[in-house]
């Protein structure tokens, strides 16, 4: 039996129907459109989603399928390498073309190249689009044609180029369906959700999917963007957009976010954060080696001191520094952490404990629902002092002062560390300094109900600076 021609749309990190360039182009062909999701990541790959991301992905795929069904379509789910699986599916469905949006992770780009070669050798059209960034990689350059190494000039270049940003497009009204749908795996067969359900906190905190992303963006554009510049660093307030996981999974595009917020007179601090995300992806495209190696080669000589016991204490929020521990427990419970807390916990790991930044980056990739490979890598290198436009290594956050400044009443700490709820603001960020009476009244026994600090801040700071000097000496020796 002859199968009528069709086209495939490979959904990857773009789990939405609106402002979806590949889907829009496929619909314009007039041929039946077969939306496909491939489960391709393998154990050990940097692109393999972590446990929290897999949980989100499961829910997002379910919602994408519902949205497609409302368009008289459906999501076809397959498992296997794209270079093998998609050509076979194309032959099975008489697909004339495969449309996809680019994913700029190094492994994904290699995957695209293999797929393109295989499809073209079979006479199948291959069309790739940019739907995950504001500007295509390589299109924002210095006046000499090079890549930006400092964020502020990059931001200015993005702002100057804003007039050429495309307008977001609506979802196709309907999608033409094939006469016969190919077989599909149930989404549950991908086993993205944990067998032991540890994710009650994530489920309670988040609603994945394009509709939820649209609702969150609308609410932030109306009520949040005007306060973002003043409130974003306060961990005890809802001052951020919380759009990051929706952006990571492509449930909303950065173009949609920009146009929804840019008209507000106080939008610049938030738009700069969108540009920071952009900067991370443009940098990763230029330097894929920074996934594992420091951008600054001097840091290859840094005398790290890996310590499994301290690493586990940090991961579980048991360092003895309440502001650090609150951030790590928020992460464990909800799959997300306030950005100010991310800076402090990262600084604590690499500068107080002298544990390599790669360990922290790996933990975040496994536990964050917004585990963005480029942003995560650049952020950790920035804090560690070894990345592009990085904070100097000698800038060492004092976790007590950070807590007192950005959680002045201790509400953030009390929410995530219930054993400290009885302490007042004067002691909540430094319980080891509290007199015996307030500790007893709060039911706190240091070293038992809550740990004593792993390290002394002042001592750790001196050791970190000594390690920095040792690195410089080693780098000079070559």
N, C-alpha and C positions, 0 to 999 in steps of 0.2 A: 504494500500500500504506500502510495506517495504521500509524504508529509508536507503540508503547506509551509512555505518559508516563514521564519520568525526571526526575532532578535533576542539576545540575552542581555540582561543588565545584572552585573555582578555587584551586589551590595557588600560593602566592606566596612569602612569607618564612616558611614554616611547613612545611618539608619533613619531616614526621613523621606517624605515624598515631596515636600515643598522645597524650593531652591535646591533641587537635586539635578545638576547639569546632565549627568549620564542618563537619568530616567527621562528627562525632558527631551534629550536628543533621540532616544530610542522611540519615544511616543510619536515624534515628528516623522518617523519613517513610514508610519501608517501600517506597519506590519504588526502581527501579534507580538506582545512583549512578555517575556518570561523572566521575572525577577528571581535571582538566585543568591543564596548565601552559602559560602563554602567554609567548612570548618577545616582550616589548613594548618594552624599553628602546632608546632611540635614541642615536646618537653625540652627545656634547655635553651629554646630560642628567646632572644631578648624581646621579640615581638609577641611571645605567648602571653595572653592576658593572665594576670594574677588572680588569686582566689576571689577577691572582692569584685574585680572587673568581670570575671566570668558570671558571677551572680547577676550583675547588672545586665550583661549581654543577654542572658537567658530571657529576662523580662522584656528587654527592648525588642528582641526578635519576635516574641509573642505579640507585642503591640504593633510592630511593623506588619505582621501578617494580617492582623485585624484591619489595619488601615488599607492594606492592599485589597482585602476582600470587599471593602466598601467601594472600591473602584472596579469591581468585577474581576479581580485578579487574585493572586495568591503568591506566597513565598515558597520557592522550591529549595529544599535544604539538601545539600550533599556533603560528603566528607572526602578529603584527599587533596593532594597538591594541585594547585590551579592549572599548571602546565599539562597535567594528565587529565584532570576531571572535566575542565571546561571544554576542551576539544571533543571529548567523548559525548558530552551533553549537547554540544553544537551539532554533532553528527546525528544524534538521536532525534533532535528537534528541527533539523534542517535550518539551523540558525545561519543567517547571512552575515551577522555581525555580532560582536561582543562589545558592550559599552561599560565603562567603569570610571570611577573617580580615583584619582591618584592618592595613594598612601605613601607618605614621604619617609617612612622608616627604611633603613638600608635593606633589610631582608625583604620587605615588601616590594621595593624597587627592583631587586633581582628577580623576584617572582614575576613581576610584570614583564620584564625583558624576556624571560623564558616563555611566558604565555604568548607574548606578541610573536615571537619567532615561530612557535608551533602553530598558531592560528594562520599566520600569513602563508606558511608553507602549505596549508590546506585550502588556501584561497578564501579565507574568512576575514572579513574586515575587522580591524581592531581600532577602537576609538577610546582615547583616554582624556579625562577632563580634570580640571582643578576645582574642587568644591569645598576643600577643607581649610583654605586660607583666604585672607583678604587679597593678597597679591601673589602671583606665581613666583616660585623660587627663582632667584636670579634677576628679577625685574626691579628690585630695589637695590641700587648700587651707589657707590660713592662717585664723586665727580670725576675720578680717575678710572672708573669702571671696576673697582675692586669691591670686595664684600665689607660690610660694616663690622668693626670689632668693638664698637662702643654703642650702647643702647640709645643715648639721647640723640645723636645725629641720625640714627636709624628711625627713631620716632618722628623727628622733623621731616625726614624724607617721606615717610608714610603719610604724614599730615599734608604735605605738599602735593602728594599724588592722590589724595582722597577723591578728587573730582572724577577720576577714571574708574572708581569702584563701580562695578555693575550693580544694578538694582536686583533685589531678590525676586525670584519668580514663584508664582503659585504652583501648587501641585497640579498635574494633569487632571482634567475633569473625570475622565475615564481612561482605562487602558484596554486596548484590544487583546482578547484572549485567544490562545491557540485552540484548534479544534479538539485536541486531546492533550491534557496536561501530563508532563513526564512524572515519573515516580519521585516521591520526596520522603526524606527521613522525618519523623516527628522531631520537633525541636528538643524534646526531652531526651532523645537518643544521643544528643551531644554531651550529655552529662556535665552541663555547666554548673548546675547547682550542687552544693555540698551534700554528701550522703548523710552526714550528721549536721543538722541545721543549727549552725552557730551564728546565723545572720539575722536574728530577730531585730537587732538594733538597726541594721541597714534597711530592712524592710519597713520598719516604723518611720525611718528618717526620710526615705526617698521614694519617689514614683518615677521610674524610668519611662522613656517613650517620648515621641514627638509632641503629643498633646500636652504632656506635663511640662516639657521644655518651653513650649509656646506660652503656656500659662505663667510659668516662672518669669520668662522674659517680659511679658506684658506687665506683670506686677512690679518688677524691678524698674522698668522704664517709667512707670507712673509714679512710684512712691520711693524707690531706693536710690536711683542714680544721683538725685540732688544731694543726698546725704553721704554718698560713697566716700568722697574725699575726706570728710571729717570722721566718719564712723568705721572705716574699713579695718583699722588696726585694733579696735576694741574687741577683745575676745568675749566680753560679757554682753555684747549686743549683736543683733542681726544686721550687720552693716555691709555685708558682701552680697554679691549677686547669687552665689551658689549655682552658677550656670556651668561650672567647669566640667562636671561629668557629662552633662548634655552636649557640651562642645566636643568633649573627647570622643563620644560615640556618634557624633554627627547627627544627633537628634535635632539640633539647630545649627545653622551655619554661622560663622563669624560675620559674614555679610549681613545676615538677618539681624544679628546682635548690634552691629555698627549702626545700621539704618534705624533701628528701633530706639537707639539712645543718643545718637550724635547731635540731634537738634537741640537737646537740652543745654542751656547755657553753662551748666556745671558738670558736663559730661567728661571733660578732658582727663581727670584722674582715672576714670574707668576705661576710657579708650586707650590710655597708655598701657593698661594691663592687657588689653587685646593685642596691642602692638608688641608687648613683651612676649606673649605666646608666639606671635609671628616671628619675632627675632630668634626664638629658640629653634623653630623649624628651619629658618633660613640658615642658621649656624650649623645645624645637624647635617643639612645638605652639603655644606662646604667641608665639614669635618666629621664624618661618620665615626672616626676613631675615638671621638670624645665620649662615646658610650661607655668606654672602659678606661681610657687613658686621659690624663689631665691635659687641658688645652695648653697650659703653661708647662713646658717640658722640665723646668726646674723641679716641679713637684714629684717627678719620678724618683727624686732622691730624698723625699720626705721620710723621716724616721717614724712611721706609724707604729703603734703598739697594739695590735689586735688582742682583744680580751673577750673570750666567749662569755664569761660570767657577766661582765659589765654590759656587753651587747644585749644579752637576754634581759637584764634588768631595765635597760633603756627601752627595749621593745615592749615590755609589759607595763611600763609606767611605774617603775620601782627604783628610781634613781635617788629619791630623797629630796628632790627639788620639786615642789608642788606645781609650779607653772609648766615645767617640762613634763611631769607625769600626767597632768591634766590633758595636755595635748596628745600624748601617746595613748591615753585611755579613750579619748574622744575618737581617735583614729581606729582603735581596735573595735570600739562599739558601733561606729557609724560608717566606717569606710571613708571618712573625710576629716580634715583638720583645718582649723582656721589658719590663714596664711601667716599671720604674725607668729602663731605658735609653731608653724613649720620652720620658720627662720630660727627660732630659739632652740627647738629640739635638735635641729640639724647642727647648729653651732655647738651645742653641748656635746654631741657625739664626736665631732671631729676635733674640737679644740679643748674640751674638758677631759674627754676620755681618750683622745688621740687614736680613735678607731677610723679606719679608712672610709672615705665618703662613699665608696662603692657599696659598702655594707648597708649604709643608710638608704642609698638609692634603690637597692634590691628590695629592702623591706617595704619601702613606699610603693614600689611597683606591685608588690604582692597584696598590699592591704588597702590601697586607695581605690575608690571607685572612679576617680578621675586620673588614673595612672597614665599620664601623657608622657610618652618616652622622651620627646625632645625637651619639654618643659621641666620634667623631673631631673633629667641629666644636667641641663644648664643651671637649674636652681641649686642642686647639690654642689656643683663645681663653683658656683658663685659664692655660696656660703663658705666653702672650704678654701676660697682664695686662689684657686688654681684655674678658674675658668675665664672666659672672655668677659671683659668689663667687670671683673669680680670684686667683691668686697675684700679689702686687704685682710690677709690672714691675721694680722695683729689686732683687728677689730673683733674683740671677743665679747659676746653678749653676756652680761651678768643676769642670770635667770631670776634673781630676786628683784632687781631693779626693773627688769622687763615686766614681771608680774605686777609689781606695784604701779607701773605706769599704764599698762594696758588691761589690767583687771583690778582696779584700785580697791574695790570692795570685796574682792575674792569670790565673786559669784561664779566665775568660770571654774575656778578650782573646786568650789563646793559642789558644783554640779557633777564633776567627773571624779572627784575623790571624796566619797561620802564619809570616810573615816576622819576627815579634817573639818567637817561641817561646823563643829562646835567652836572653832577658833575664830577670833575677831580679826578685822582687817589688819591690825598691827602685827599679827603673828602668822597669818594664813600663808604667806609666801616664805617664811623662815621659821618653821615650827621648832627647829633645834635651838633657837634663841629664846623661845618662850619660857617664862618662869614656870616652876612646878605647878602652881595653883591653876593657871589657865589650862595647862595640859591635862591635869587631873579632871577639871570640870568638863573638858571636852571628851574625856574618855580615851585620851591618846597616850600610848606608851611607846616612846620612840625606840625603834629597833624591834618592836613586836607588832603593834597595830599599824604603824607606818615606819618605813625605813629611815635610818639616818642617811645623810648625804654620802653618796659613793666617794666623792672627792670634795676637798675644800676649794672654793672658787678661787681665792687668791693664790693658793699653791698651784692649782691647775693652770691658771693663767701664766704663771712664771714658767712652768714646764712647757707649755705650748710655745711661748716665745723662744725658749731655749731650743726646742725642736726646729723652729723656723730658722734660727741661726745655724743650727747643724746642717739643715738642708742647703743653705746658701754656701756653706763651706764645702760641702760635698759637690755641689754644682760647679763651684770654681775649680775644684780638682778634676772635674770632668768624669 
